[in-house]
Amino acid sequence: MTSPLTSGLAPYQTASEEDLAAGRRALMGGGVAGQAAFIVDHGSGAVVVDTEGREYIDCTSQAWSLGIGYAHPRIAAAVAEQVYRYTHIRTGFETVPKLLLAKRLAELAPGDLKRVAFTLSGSDAIEGAMKLAMRNRDGASTFLSLWEGYHGRTFGTLAVSWPHPDNIFGRWMGPVVRVPAPYVYRNPFGEGMTAEECVDACIHFTRQAILHAVDGPIAGLIMEPFQGNGGMIEFPPSYHRKIRELCDEFGLVLIWDEIQTGFARMGAMFAADLYGVVPDIMVIGKGLGGGFPISAILVSERLRGFKPGDHSFTHAHFPPSMVAALATIDVIEAEGLIERCRQMGTYFTTRLRAMQARHPLMGDVRGPGLMIGIELVRDRDTKEPARKEAAWVVREGMRRGVIFGESKYLGLGNIVKIKPPFVITEPQADRVLAVLDELLTELETRGLPS
Ligand SMILES: Cc1ncc(COP(=O)(O)O)c(C=O)c1O
């Protein structure tokens, strides 16, 4: 296959300054994050290149989705072959890629999560999981979710996510009780507890909420096994076992949102493998598609499935995404990316923890694999969140050729994220660390620029 990049044929890849300006005027912002200060031209591995030829090491993997890197040739080949055969096929028809992918995911999935439903985005997959929980709990409609959890931006997923400070959509959101989770660095029950005491306090609180805080039957509990957007929060492993036991005791459907954690990001295929806990429903997305939109709901064989019309979308079984996902799984296995992610994760966190001694702004360094968060604080004792500083690091990092991530949105978070493609090299990792070191030194010596 000849790439348009090398053949010189590149339809829609160049435009006049006037056309670009008109496009910018017409494009409504998504209300999501700050605008990147460049136009993307192409990418390879962990690096993206802009139209001026400048290179950036991408520690966001484009919303944590390009685990296997930019423009992987095996994805390009699989998708090119697919689009010359057929593109869109609606969900009622069988295709070979769809059946192969369902089989492959059922084989990979932990425990008895052997049935698969496909969707396109994380949010619609989470809503599908919520509907399944309601079907299996005979219409119970209340959900429990965790403080700082994030599950998407549709009405249902907004409801189970951390409360947005400017949320005007509440009347369309369903009944949810949010319970505290063991964010050990900022223990919701105050200082002075061990990690295990924090876990037990959260479990106790959750039990009390189930018994006393909810009107009517509860469908299930929805959580990320490692909270990404809300603050890169890692829970002590015992929490996972205890939450599983609590859900079993009350017959609640346990939904794990592995949209960020799945497909090698934490140095295991799934967080469920890492923690040895199997939820009743697991939702995957992002890294699954190797850059193509696809998400899926993996469901326990013990649960009832959807009824016709429960959850159906025109493009939900998009064949190019199916082959991209199959190729992604092959790449993860063939290139040993689970092991690579573990190694590079240790490479980063060892050096970050050493840097912590020199940088009072670095309150905490968290995360296994390449799921790394650095919590910035103005004062190590009070742990006052350094939100403006985190936003500055992200903005200024981009100018110096490193794209860092930031927790939550629009300056709401104080955690700088390092979640690059697993194929990041050691020299690239060294460059990322050097830029972060430089930025923190500037902040600590000169303060925030006014
Ligand atoms: C853990 C988690 N769940 C759900 C979502 C929502 O996915 P999407 O943006 O594809 O709807 C995200 C997106 O960032 C996520 O991180």
The ligand as an ORCA input file, in Angstrom:
! r2SCAN-3c Opt
* xyz 0 1
  C     -12.744      6.208     32.476
  C     -13.529      6.835     31.365
  N     -14.792      6.454     31.160
  C     -15.531      6.971     30.166
  C     -15.025      7.950     29.330
  C     -15.892      8.535     28.256
  O     -15.444      8.094     27.014
  P     -15.844      8.920     25.698
  O     -15.194     10.248     25.804
  O     -15.289      8.070     24.578
  O     -17.322      8.996     25.665
  C     -13.717      8.384     29.518
  C     -13.149      9.438     28.652
  O     -12.201     10.098     28.958
  C     -12.943      7.815     30.560
  O     -11.702      8.225     30.805
*
